[in-house]
Amino acid sequence: MAANYTIPALTEDPDLRETPELTPGAMGHLKPFVAAPAHQEALGFPGTLVDGWEEKAVARLGELLGKYRSLQVYLDACVKCGACTDKCHYFLGTGDPKNMPVARQDLLRSVYRRHFTPMGKMFPRLVGAKELDRAMLDDWYSYYHQCSQCRRCSVFCPYGIDTAEISMAARDIMDHIGLGQKYCNEIIGKVHKIGNNLGLPEPALADTLEGLEEDVKDDTGHDVRFPLDVEGADVLLVTPSADFFAEPHVDGLIGYAKVFHQAGVSWTLSSHASEAANFAMFIGSYEQMHIIANRIRQAAIDLKVKRIVFGECGHAWRVAYSFLNTLAGPWDFLDPKYPVPQHILEFTRDLIRNGGIRLDREANTGMTLTFHDSCNVARASRMGDFEGGQFVIPREVIKASVPKFVDMHPDTIHDKTFCCGGGGGLLTDDLIELRVKGAQPRVSALKQVVEREGVTHMAAICAICKSQFTKVLPSYGLDMEMVVSVHQLVSKAIRLGGND
Amino acid sequence: MSYDVNGKTIDHDEEGYLTDLALWNEDLAAIIAEKEGVNMTPEHWEVVNFLREYYQEYQIAPAIRVLTKALTKRMGADKGSNKYLYELFPYGPAKQACKIAGLPKPTGCV
């Protein structure tokens, strides 16, 4: 299928990046598929747009303002300084001014002003206050689904206004009036019904894991296990279901298994919590987040594990690192010697440092790696017990696994990392135009190190990032197979057996 | 939203996936493939048939690795790779091949 949109030109040198020419309404046509009544009702939302949605939406906004103090601060605090305008990858890739973070915020802010501020109630036109009419609702649906909630803009905002939280609130309001997004809501329903985003039932999961044991045995001669629902294991590994299904995700899963095997740590996956992702965050639903997170608690209790480790998943790590205790704690039944939760990269790095595993860089000869910091790990969490651990630890593990590592342009890594273009519930085919265009800033920085430094591969630690890059890199003339999991590199480099 | 097959209309969703999987047949698969711009060769049918067999047993499409392994067994090592699957189904073996095989779309971070 040929693309019926223009693929943006790459920026030759990110140092010289220019603000794109403004194209008002360039992306106004793009709307993701609307959730069907069955998807909506499974989550307790109205099936279709309700009568009187205008008032009901405003009432829901009022509830959210009472619940989340931050939301009101963000809606009040903006001084229109413009610092955020050229920081969003979707704006940079599309030139649509409504994809400037401030304009995206203003879609909700203008309605807030109309109904919740004295000036907006009396003199709406003087303060940019607007009614929530059908045209505004259409803009909400369109442009709040063109925000990947990556929070890059908030790094540059002098007030720290978090557009992600505003877009989550807008999606929550739309869900509550019966206008949900199919991709997210269908998936959350699958988690409730089957246990994971993919809809992978337990027998299929067991069969897949058995197949992986055979593959690793064939490859290495070692009996590396992929245990499922093993009561009394030390570690419960919670990982995105894409790790069971997709490439290069599964190569990362094989890496985790080899690390556990070589370290001699007993571990298990759970068929009940066979998904790390928590898409409820993307739709701003605390209630749904709570239900999804509690599956992990239940699995940990049922399997009597001592610790919980998360696999390579960006927003799952945000939910785990930042909210797990509030959502599903207390975790006093786990072994207090270990962090709750722990990231697989922390686990692997500790083993590398204390000699628990040995890596052989020569196994990855010919590879020059760069690393894509995933937004939710970089900007919404931490890793390890020191500041910046989320940047240092993945790079340390990569450097221990490959002969050469090069970072991309400093404006595009660490907390200034660009989103892959598919995060926040946008990794869906109906938004492919946005995904391709939104990848432009990241791919520009990647291409620069490919051309100048001979980078051959880019590692990522998020299932969404891996799938997104695999899909969109060919649009920019790069090979889909240059995207790798960090633990895929570990998997190649690890020396199995005879490790004393 | 429907396909016309031998005078019958068969419903599909916004993306072209069948709403009733039981209504699939080979003529329909050929029509879906044509819409996708995929020219069905014996290798394509091999993939489609395996997807359907696996789905019958597990109610889900096989993981890419499970699929490539099965194809290696059936057609040889040179055809059991993710790259080869993309040659057959340029929009992605999981999604495009599932659509043609009448299976639901794999969802999530894939």
Interface residues (C-beta under 8 A of the other chain):
Chain A: M1 F33 K182 Y183 E186 I187 K190 N196 N197 L198 G199 L200 P201 P203 A204 D207 T208 G211 L212 D215 P240 S241 A242 F244 F245 A246 E247 H249 V250 E275 A277 C313 L427 D429 D430 A463 I464 K466 S467 K471 M480 E481
Chain B: E14 E15 E36 G37 Y58 Q59 I60 P62 A63 I64 R65 V66 K69 N82 K83 Y86 P90 Y91 G92 A94 K95 P104 P106 T107 G108 C109 V110
